[in-house]
């Protein structure tokens, strides 16, 4: 299920989120654009990315 991050979903009104953390016990795929589009990166369970990774949506398996 794709989840747009509501605070940053609209590129016309907000900057993307950064430093995503996966607090679940399953992999999460984060996307650079809303609606799970753009470049994607997989975060392992419990994983965290650096502040350089900018995201707007996430897909949970």
GROMACS elastic network, one bead per residue, 0.5 to 0.9 nm:
[ bonds ]
;  ai    aj funct       b0    kb
    1    58     6  0.83464   500
    1    59     6  0.56178   500
    1    60     6  0.57206   500
    1    61     6  0.69579   500
    2    35     6  0.65786   500
    2    36     6  0.60722   500
    2    57     6  0.69845   500
    2    58     6  0.57691   500
    2    60     6  0.67719   500
    3     6     6  0.85031   500
    3    34     6  0.83580   500
    3    35     6  0.72874   500
    3    36     6  0.76330   500
    3    56     6  0.88395   500
    3    57     6  0.55395   500
    3    58     6  0.52836   500
    3    59     6  0.61981   500
    3    60     6  0.80387   500
    4     7     6  0.87271   500
    4     8     6  0.80236   500
    4     9     6  0.57939   500
    4    33     6  0.86647   500
    4    34     6  0.56228   500
    4    35     6  0.60810   500
    4    36     6  0.74684   500
    4    56     6  0.61846   500
    4    58     6  0.65313   500
    4    59     6  0.88155   500
    5     8     6  0.56648   500
    5     9     6  0.54476   500
    5    17     6  0.82196   500
    5    34     6  0.77726   500
    5    55     6  0.84391   500
    5    56     6  0.55939   500
    5    57     6  0.52947   500
    5    58     6  0.75345   500
    6     9     6  0.52306   500
    6    10     6  0.80345   500
    6    56     6  0.83240   500
    6    57     6  0.86846   500
    7    10     6  0.79763   500
    7    14     6  0.74792   500
    7    16     6  0.86127   500
    7    17     6  0.83215   500
    7    56     6  0.87020   500
    8    11     6  0.69643   500
    8    13     6  0.78648   500
    8    14     6  0.53812   500
    8    15     6  0.62191   500
    8    16     6  0.53229   500
    8    17     6  0.63334   500
    8    34     6  0.85293   500
    8    55     6  0.82953   500
    8    56     6  0.58137   500
    8    57     6  0.85368   500
    9    12     6  0.89928   500
    9    13     6  0.85972   500
    9    14     6  0.75329   500
    9    15     6  0.87844   500
    9    16     6  0.75672   500
    9    33     6  0.76540   500
    9    34     6  0.55165   500
    9    35     6  0.84861   500
    9    55     6  0.89975   500
    9    56     6  0.54125   500
    9    57     6  0.71983   500
   10    13     6  0.56577   500
   10    14     6  0.61149   500
   10    15     6  0.83267   500
   10    16     6  0.86309   500
   10    34     6  0.74971   500
   10    56     6  0.82956   500
   11    14     6  0.54067   500
   11    15     6  0.64148   500
   11    16     6  0.72998   500
   11    33     6  0.83167   500
   11    34     6  0.85106   500
   11    56     6  0.86005   500
   12    15     6  0.83414   500
   14    17     6  0.89375   500
   15    54     6  0.86343   500
   15    56     6  0.88679   500
   16    32     6  0.78364   500
   16    33     6  0.84163   500
   16    54     6  0.54986   500
   16    55     6  0.54291   500
   16    56     6  0.56046   500
   17    20     6  0.74832   500
   17    51     6  0.86893   500
   17    53     6  0.82323   500
   17    54     6  0.54620   500
   17    55     6  0.52157   500
   17    56     6  0.62723   500
   18    49     6  0.81790   500
   18    50     6  0.74193   500
   18    52     6  0.66808   500
   18    53     6  0.55404   500
   18    55     6  0.61314   500
   18    56     6  0.88486   500
   19    48     6  0.67301   500
   19    49     6  0.51724   500
   19    52     6  0.70141   500
   19    53     6  0.61119   500
   19    54     6  0.72452   500
   19    55     6  0.85322   500
   20    30     6  0.80352   500
   20    43     6  0.84179   500
   20    47     6  0.84715   500
   20    48     6  0.57425   500
   20    49     6  0.55856   500
   20    50     6  0.74816   500
   20    51     6  0.78013   500
   20    53     6  0.75091   500
   20    54     6  0.81135   500
   20    55     6  0.76317   500
   21    24     6  0.89896   500
   21    43     6  0.75980   500
   21    45     6  0.88905   500
   21    46     6  0.70266   500
   21    47     6  0.58189   500
   21    49     6  0.65578   500
   22    25     6  0.81189   500
   22    26     6  0.82742   500
   22    27     6  0.75526   500
   22    28     6  0.65399   500
   22    43     6  0.63012   500
   22    44     6  0.69673   500
   22    45     6  0.57961   500
   22    46     6  0.50855   500
   22    47     6  0.52923   500
   22    48     6  0.62064   500
   22    49     6  0.89705   500
   23    26     6  0.86879   500
   23    45     6  0.66573   500
   23    46     6  0.51213   500
   23    47     6  0.74304   500
   23    48     6  0.87479   500
   24    27     6  0.75297   500
   24    28     6  0.80238   500
   24    44     6  0.88395   500
   24    45     6  0.56465   500
   24    46     6  0.63218   500
   24    47     6  0.89985   500
   25    44     6  0.83029   500
   25    46     6  0.68237   500
   26    43     6  0.88494   500
   26    44     6  0.69045   500
   26    45     6  0.50003   500
   26    46     6  0.83541   500
   26    60     6  0.77848   500
   26    61     6  0.72494   500
   27    42     6  0.65977   500
   27    43     6  0.56750   500
   27    45     6  0.51534   500
   27    46     6  0.85544   500
   27    47     6  0.86594   500
   27    60     6  0.71688   500
   27    61     6  0.70457   500
   28    41     6  0.83674   500
   28    42     6  0.57112   500
   28    43     6  0.52646   500
   28    44     6  0.66819   500
   28    45     6  0.73783   500
   28    58     6  0.67718   500
   28    59     6  0.58845   500
   28    60     6  0.51140   500
   28    61     6  0.68212   500
   29    36     6  0.86449   500
   29    40     6  0.63908   500
   29    41     6  0.55091   500
   29    43     6  0.61176   500
   29    44     6  0.87895   500
   29    57     6  0.86144   500
   29    58     6  0.55996   500
   29    59     6  0.50925   500
   29    60     6  0.66856   500
   29    61     6  0.82951   500
   30    33     6  0.89490   500
   30    36     6  0.74711   500
   30    39     6  0.83911   500
   30    40     6  0.55459   500
   30    41     6  0.54017   500
   30    42     6  0.63392   500
   30    43     6  0.74335   500
   30    55     6  0.63466   500
   30    56     6  0.76659   500
   30    57     6  0.58854   500
   30    59     6  0.63173   500
   30    60     6  0.88634   500
   31    34     6  0.72603   500
   31    35     6  0.83447   500
   31    36     6  0.54377   500
   31    37     6  0.60284   500
   31    38     6  0.59834   500
   31    39     6  0.56623   500
   31    41     6  0.66009   500
   31    42     6  0.89922   500
   31    54     6  0.81859   500
   31    55     6  0.53765   500
   31    56     6  0.61195   500
   31    57     6  0.52662   500
   31    58     6  0.59278   500
   31    59     6  0.80365   500
   32    36     6  0.77503   500
   32    37     6  0.68688   500
   32    38     6  0.52728   500
   32    39     6  0.54703   500
   32    40     6  0.65097   500
   32    41     6  0.86972   500
   32    53     6  0.81929   500
   32    54     6  0.60222   500
   32    56     6  0.54759   500
   32    57     6  0.69441   500
   33    36     6  0.62587   500
   33    37     6  0.51744   500
   33    38     6  0.51721   500
   33    39     6  0.75722   500
   33    40     6  0.88946   500
   33    54     6  0.89528   500
   33    55     6  0.64846   500
   33    56     6  0.50433   500
   33    57     6  0.63282   500
   34    37     6  0.60986   500
   34    38     6  0.80543   500
   34    55     6  0.82817   500
   34    56     6  0.51577   500
   34    57     6  0.51812   500
   34    58     6  0.85341   500
   35    38     6  0.89039   500
   35    56     6  0.82295   500
   35    57     6  0.63903   500
   35    58     6  0.83995   500
   36    39     6  0.87732   500
   36    40     6  0.80247   500
   36    56     6  0.79911   500
   36    57     6  0.55416   500
   36    58     6  0.63285   500
   36    59     6  0.67857   500
   37    40     6  0.75787   500
   37    57     6  0.80948   500
   40    55     6  0.87903   500
   40    58     6  0.89409   500
   41    53     6  0.89218   500
   43    46     6  0.79002   500
   43    47     6  0.55212   500
   43    48     6  0.67318   500
   43    49     6  0.74899   500
   44    48     6  0.80264   500
   45    48     6  0.88471   500
   49    52     6  0.78857   500
   49    53     6  0.65056   500
   50    53     6  0.58957   500
   51    54     6  0.71828   500
   55    58     6  0.79588   500
